[in-house]
Amino acid sequence: MTNPVSDTVGDAQIDQRFVPRPELKALTSLRFFLATWVVYFHAAVPSDPFYLGRLTVIPYLGIINNGGLAVSSFFCLSGFILAYNYHDRLSTAQERKFFLVARFARIYPVYLAACLAWIPVGINWIIIERTTPLNTAPSLVLSLVLLQAWIPSMALIWNAPAWSLSAEAFFYISLPLLLPAANRLKSTAIAALLISFAAIAIALPHFSAILPIFRLPEFLAGALAGLLFVRHGSFFGELSPILLILSSVLILVVASQPSARIWSEGILTVPFIVLIYCLTKPPLWMNLFEHPALCFLGESSYSLYLLHLPVLFVLDFGLKLLTIHPFLKFSVYFLVALAVAAASYIFIECPARRALISKYKHSQQMAMAS
């Protein structure tokens, strides 16, 4: 988002007030690895309709079966970044309205493209009777208005990964109400709330994994961690590299357990938040996470997350005909998915976001001029 100098008071107020914070580049790159985890999960789990075969070239790792845990980290990361960017920008009605417009402009254009890209999949599933038009049509309608996660039986029919955006939409509506109240608290109270929400997220069982209200604790834990970061910076100091390693190892160890042992989708809330905190100022040996190429992959990871299944559907038949190792099949698919995601980011996400925000600012100028 640019910050042009304007002769119009209203436009200047909007632009000056919403200058982006300095980017936390390592966290942008982290999104790419999390999205890749989800992509790998959908291609490598035998129960998935798009299973490509045993992909691992090393002994089987349980982490593949637990790719859904990456969504938990996305919720924590989303809360953290939004608190970092908007902790002091949600106090007025105009600020709250801009926040919601900005979030809509950020997520909906690619989300809509992904919904439309799933239409051939839906038609195919109806024809081969994997589902029925009775389920498919309502799930499309619910998906278009970001409500599918509120009816769990409908949540995964239309481009399954998109259910998490239904939860995110709920978080975005909640944040302008909750963040200003939290920001008035002392840091000790914020820390206590963070621990409480993390504990709730860890305790909630699997059956609550899709309903947005039950995923709110992960988002709020991330947002409260973001508030503490804004106030105190990366206060781990010299312990940060050690905690970075320990949190990463803990995530790998827990995520590698058999799915039956993982009772909650939020089980890794605490190590995810520690990892996020440590990556706000990564050690020198983690400078790769701030490389422009990896940051670009992180920026396009949203498109990768939403479009990888439609891409896999298109490639599925041809890939299954190839008599090569499943991991090579996955490599072909992943490269194509990356290219589609990059194109989506460049030609859909960025232009649409700029256009929608520019249109909103123009409407504000006209309103103030009249």
FENWO-V814744 format. One record per residue. SS is DSSP state (H for helix, E for strand, L for the rest). PHI is phi in radians with two decimals (NA if undefined). OMEGA is omega in degrees with one decimal (NA if undefined). Layout:
{{SS:PHI:OMEGA} {SS:PHI:OMEGA}}
//
This chain:
{{L:NA:-179.5} {L:-1.52:-178.5} {L:-2.36:-176.1} {L:-1.21:173.8} {L:-1.38:-175.0} {L:-2.21:175.4} {L:-1.41:-177.7} {L:-1.60:-176.8} {H:-1.02:-178.0} {H:-1.04:-179.6} {H:-1.15:179.8} {H:-1.11:179.4} {H:-1.09:-179.5} {H:-1.12:-174.9} {H:-1.19:-179.2} {H:-1.15:-176.7} {H:-1.25:-173.8} {L:-1.99:171.3} {L:-1.13:-178.6} {L:-1.08:172.0} {L:-1.22:173.0} {L:-0.98:-176.4} {L:-1.21:172.8} {L:-1.60:-166.1} {H:-1.09:-178.2} {H:-1.10:178.1} {H:-1.26:174.0} {H:-1.09:179.1} {H:-1.14:179.4} {H:-0.99:-179.5} {H:-1.02:179.5} {H:-1.10:-178.5} {H:-1.17:178.0} {H:-1.18:178.2} {H:-1.12:178.6} {H:-1.11:176.7} {H:-1.02:179.6} {H:-1.16:179.4} {H:-1.05:-179.6} {H:-1.08:179.2} {H:-1.00:-176.4} {H:-1.24:-179.4} {H:-1.62:-169.7} {H:-1.95:-178.0} {L:-1.56:-175.0} {L:-0.96:-177.9} {L:-1.34:-178.0} {L:-1.38:-179.8} {L:-1.02:-176.6} {L:-1.84:-178.7} {L:-0.98:-179.5} {L:-1.66:-176.5} {L:2.04:-179.4} {L:-1.19:-170.6} {L:-1.50:-171.0} {L:-1.21:175.4} {L:-1.71:174.1} {L:-2.15:179.3} {L:-0.87:-174.8} {L:-0.94:177.9} {L:-1.90:-179.4} {H:-1.10:-178.0} {H:-1.01:179.4} {H:-1.09:-178.4} {H:-1.18:-174.2} {H:-1.95:179.2} {L:-1.08:177.5} {L:-1.09:178.7} {H:-1.15:177.6} {H:-1.08:179.5} {H:-1.12:176.9} {H:-1.03:179.9} {H:-1.18:175.5} {H:-1.08:179.2} {H:-1.12:177.8} {H:-1.07:-178.1} {H:-1.15:178.0} {H:-1.07:178.3} {H:-1.06:-179.0} {H:-1.07:-176.6} {H:-1.15:-179.5} {H:-1.17:176.0} {H:-1.14:177.3} {H:-1.05:-175.4} {H:-1.47:-169.9} {H:-2.15:-174.5} {L:-1.02:180.0} {L:-2.07:-174.2} {L:-2.24:-179.6} {L:-2.30:-173.9} {L:-1.55:-178.9} {L:-1.99:178.7} {H:-1.08:179.6} {H:-1.13:178.7} {H:-1.13:179.8} {H:-1.13:178.4} {H:-1.14:178.8} {H:-1.09:179.1} {H:-1.00:-178.2} {H:-1.16:176.4} {H:-1.10:-179.2} {H:-1.12:178.8} {H:-1.20:176.5} {H:-1.06:179.9} {H:-1.12:-178.9} {H:-1.32:-170.0} {H:-1.79:-165.1} {H:-1.34:-178.0} {H:-0.98:179.0} {H:-1.22:177.8} {H:-1.03:178.5} {H:-1.12:178.0} {H:-1.04:179.5} {H:-1.18:176.8} {H:-1.07:-179.8} {H:-1.20:179.6} {H:-1.17:-179.1} {L:-1.48:-178.3} {H:-1.00:177.1} {H:-1.05:177.8} {H:-1.14:179.3} {H:-1.05:178.5} {H:-1.09:179.7} {H:-1.09:-178.7} {H:-1.16:176.6} {H:-1.17:-176.3} {H:-1.12:-178.1} {L:-1.62:171.0} {L:1.10:170.9} {L:-1.32:175.8} {L:-2.55:-178.2} {L:-2.15:176.5} {H:-0.97:-178.8} {H:-1.08:177.8} {H:-1.49:-172.2} {H:-1.19:-177.1} {H:-1.08:177.7} {H:-1.08:-179.8} {H:-1.16:176.0} {H:-1.14:179.8} {H:-1.07:178.9} {H:-1.10:-179.9} {H:-1.15:-178.2} {H:-1.07:-180.0} {L:-1.84:173.5} {L:1.05:-179.4} {L:-2.06:-171.5} {H:-1.11:-177.2} {H:-1.22:179.7} {H:-1.38:172.9} {L:-2.15:-171.4} {H:-0.89:-180.0} {H:-1.15:179.5} {H:-1.76:-166.3} {H:-1.15:-171.0} {L:-1.87:-176.6} {L:-1.36:-173.6} {L:-1.82:-178.1} {L:0.92:-169.2} {H:-0.81:-177.6} {H:-1.05:-176.2} {H:-1.17:-179.8} {H:-1.02:-177.0} {H:-1.18:176.2} {H:-1.27:172.6} {H:-1.09:176.5} {H:-1.17:-180.0} {H:-1.05:179.0} {H:-1.04:176.2} {H:-1.11:178.7} {H:-1.10:-178.7} {H:-1.11:178.2} {H:-1.21:-177.5} {H:-1.32:-171.5} {H:-1.02:179.8} {H:-1.08:177.8} {H:-1.50:-171.1} {H:-1.66:-173.8} {H:-1.14:178.5} {H:-1.04:178.5} {H:-1.15:179.2} {H:-1.14:-177.2} {H:-1.19:178.0} {L:-1.49:-177.5} {L:-1.47:172.6} {L:-1.24:-177.2} {H:-1.06:179.4} {H:-1.14:177.6} {H:-1.20:177.2} {H:-1.09:178.9} {H:-1.09:178.7} {H:-1.12:177.4} {H:-1.14:178.4} {H:-1.00:179.9} {H:-1.08:-179.3} {H:-1.12:-179.7} {H:-1.18:176.6} {H:-1.10:178.6} {H:-1.11:177.8} {H:-1.12:-179.5} {H:-1.06:-179.4} {H:-1.22:-174.5} {H:-1.41:-175.4} {L:-1.15:-175.5} {L:-1.38:-175.5} {H:-1.00:-173.2} {H:-1.09:-179.9} {H:-1.71:-168.1} {L:-1.17:-173.5} {L:-1.79:-177.4} {L:-1.00:-175.3} {H:-0.98:-177.5} {H:-1.08:-179.5} {H:-1.47:176.0} {H:-1.73:179.4} {H:-1.04:179.9} {H:-1.00:178.2} {H:-1.12:178.8} {H:-1.09:-178.1} {H:-1.20:175.4} {H:-1.05:176.8} {H:-1.12:-180.0} {H:-1.13:178.8} {H:-1.16:174.1} {H:-1.10:176.8} {H:-1.10:176.8} {H:-1.10:178.3} {H:-1.12:177.8} {H:-1.13:178.8} {H:-1.05:-176.7} {H:-1.37:-168.9} {H:-2.13:-178.0} {L:1.21:179.6} {L:-1.45:-170.0} {L:-1.41:176.3} {L:-1.26:175.9} {H:1.04:-176.8} {H:-1.20:177.6} {H:-1.37:-174.1} {H:-0.97:179.3} {H:-1.06:179.9} {H:-1.16:179.8} {H:-1.16:176.3} {H:-1.07:179.2} {H:-1.18:-177.7} {H:-1.09:-179.9} {H:-1.16:178.8} {H:-1.13:179.2} {H:-1.11:179.7} {H:-1.09:178.0} {H:-1.06:-179.2} {H:-1.14:-178.0} {H:-1.16:-178.8} {H:-1.15:-177.6} {H:-1.19:179.2} {L:-1.53:179.0} {L:-1.28:173.7} {L:-0.97:-175.9} {H:-0.96:-177.8} {H:-1.10:-179.5} {H:-1.48:-177.8} {L:-1.72:-171.2} {L:-1.47:-173.6} {L:-2.46:175.2} {L:-1.22:-180.0} {L:-1.70:-173.7} {L:-1.07:-176.5} {L:-1.80:-177.6} {H:-0.96:-176.8} {H:-1.16:178.5} {H:-1.10:175.3} {H:-1.09:-178.7} {H:-1.18:176.7} {H:-1.08:178.4} {H:-1.05:179.1} {H:-1.04:-179.5} {H:-1.05:-178.3} {H:-1.16:-178.5} {H:-1.41:174.5} {L:-1.15:175.7} {L:-2.49:-173.1} {L:-1.18:175.8} {L:-1.14:-175.1} {H:-0.99:-177.5} {H:-1.29:175.2} {H:-1.91:-178.1} {H:-1.05:177.6} {H:-0.97:-178.8} {H:-1.18:178.3} {H:-1.88:178.4} {L:-1.20:-177.5} {H:-0.97:-179.0} {H:-1.13:179.9} {H:-1.23:176.1} {H:-1.11:177.5} {H:-1.11:176.6} {H:-1.07:176.7} {H:-1.14:178.7} {H:-1.12:-178.2} {L:-1.53:-177.0} {H:-1.17:177.4} {H:-1.10:176.6} {H:-1.15:177.5} {H:-1.06:-179.0} {H:-1.06:-174.5} {H:-1.49:-171.9} {H:-1.85:-173.5} {H:-1.17:179.3} {H:-1.27:173.0} {H:-1.02:177.2} {H:-1.11:-179.2} {H:-1.11:177.2} {H:-1.07:-179.6} {H:-1.11:-175.6} {H:-1.54:-167.3} {H:-0.96:-175.3} {H:-1.09:-179.5} {H:-1.12:-179.4} {H:-1.13:-178.9} {H:-1.25:176.3} {H:-1.40:-178.2} {L:-1.24:179.2} {L:-1.70:177.3} {L:-2.20:-179.7} {L:-1.01:179.9} {H:-0.92:-179.9} {H:-1.14:176.1} {H:-1.21:174.3} {H:-1.04:-180.0} {H:-1.08:-178.8} {H:-1.08:177.1} {H:-1.08:179.7} {H:-1.03:-176.2} {H:-1.13:178.8} {H:-1.14:177.3} {H:-1.14:179.1} {H:-1.08:177.2} {H:-1.10:179.7} {H:-1.12:178.1} {H:-1.12:179.6} {H:-1.12:179.1} {H:-1.10:178.3} {H:-1.11:178.0} {H:-1.08:-179.9} {H:-1.10:-175.5} {H:-1.31:-169.2} {H:-1.80:178.3} {H:-2.04:-171.2} {H:-1.08:-175.9} {H:-1.15:179.6} {H:-1.07:-179.0} {H:-1.15:179.1} {H:-1.10:179.2} {H:-1.06:-177.6} {H:-1.14:-178.0} {H:-1.16:179.7} {H:-1.22:177.5} {H:-1.09:178.3} {H:-1.11:178.8} {H:-1.12:-179.6} {H:-1.09:178.5} {H:-1.11:178.9} {H:-1.12:177.4} {H:-1.17:177.5} {H:-1.06:-178.9} {H:-1.11:-179.9} {H:-1.13:-179.3} {H:-1.28:179.4} {H:-1.20:-178.6} {L:-1.46:NA}}
//
